[in-house]
Amino acid sequence: MAQSRINLRWNFPIAQAAIKKIKSVYKEKGLLESIAYVIAIVIGFKVVVINGFIYLINYLFLTNIKYGPVLYYIFGVQLI
């Protein structure tokens, strides 16, 4: 079992690049700014990619899928 774990590789270049970027932010700026950086990435991904797909599905198929209220649940901010 231990022999098989040695041969496993995590081969996701985009994720590896993101992890390297987070490590560099941590080394240069510190823990608090690296946490803020990760939160900005997560919220940015949610807003741009996931809401973009929801908008596209709503527009193309005339559905009424609700957008996820992440900002409301995290910060208590209600935009609409």
PECORHU-V534216 format. One record per pair of residues at least 4 apart in sequence whose ideal C-beta (glycine too) atoms are under 6 Angstrom apart, sorted by the first residue. I is the first residue (numbers start at 1). J is the second residue. D is the distance in whole Angstrom. If there is no record, write none. Layout:
i,j,d
I,J,D
I,J,D
This chain:
i,j,d
25,29,5
25,34,5
25,37,5
26,34,4
29,33,4
40,44,6
44,48,6
45,49,5
46,50,5
46,70,5
47,51,5
48,52,6
51,67,5
54,65,5
54,67,6
56,60,6
57,61,6
57,63,6
58,63,5
58,65,6
69,73,6
70,74,6
71,75,6
71,77,5
72,78,5
